[in-house]
C-alpha cells in the first residue's frame, strides 16, 4: 500500500499518519479481543476446572490490554518502516 501511495504522491509524513491511524484501530480491536478472551478463559478455568469462585481483577486485564496494544503497534511499524525510508522504485522493480 505504501509503495502505491508514494507513487501517487504521498509524502512519508502523510503515510506515517495513515499507518498510525490504521495501527491504532487495529490495536484497539486486538486489545478488546485479548481482554475479552483473557477474561473468558480465566473464568472458564477458575469456575469449571478449579471449582473456585471467580473474581474479576482489573489490573491483569489492563496489563494484557496494554501489552497487546503495544505489540501490534510495534509489529505494524516495524513492517512499514523500511518502505517509508526508501524510494518506491526499489520495491516496484522487485515485482
SULHU-V439937 format. One record per backbone hydrogen bond with DSSP energy under -1.0 kcal/mol. NH is the residue of the N-H (numbers start at 1). CO is the residue of the C=O. If there is no record, write none. Layout:
NH|CO  NH|CO
//
This chain:
5|1  6|2  7|3  8|4  9|6  10|5  15|11  16|12  17|13  18|14  19|15  20|16  21|17  22|18  23|19  24|20  25|21  26|22  27|23  28|24  29|25  30|26  31|27  32|28  33|29  34|30  35|31  36|32  37|33  38|34  39|35  40|36  41|37  42|38  43|39  44|40  45|41  46|42  47|43  48|44  50|45  52|46  62|58  63|59  64|60  65|61  66|62  67|63  68|64  69|65  70|66  71|67  72|68  73|69  74|70  75|71  76|72  77|73  78|74  79|75  80|76  81|77  84|80  85|81  90|87  92|88  93|89
//
